[in-house]
Amino acid sequence: MDKSIEELRLEIYNDIKADYPGVEKIVMEDENIFRIYAEDDTLWKIFEDMINDFKSIEFDSGTGESHFLKIII
């Protein structure tokens, strides 16, 4: 049975938060794309540690938004 997007979001959040306490939130765009919000130092650490683990990982930000990592699984 497939996990709901909310279950997947919680699982990803809990896994990443355990290793990177500075993570503020995870936002799912769909089941294959999510954004990690955190302060820049935490985002850089995640980026450096996980650059080869995903199909795509990039820094981004929206207008008036905090910086985030957009990850494609």
Buried (B, 14 or more C-beta within 10 A) or exposed (E): EEEEEEEBBBEBBEEBBEEBEBBEEBEBEEEEBBBBBBEEEBBBBBBEEBEEEBEEBEEEEEEEEBBBBBBEE
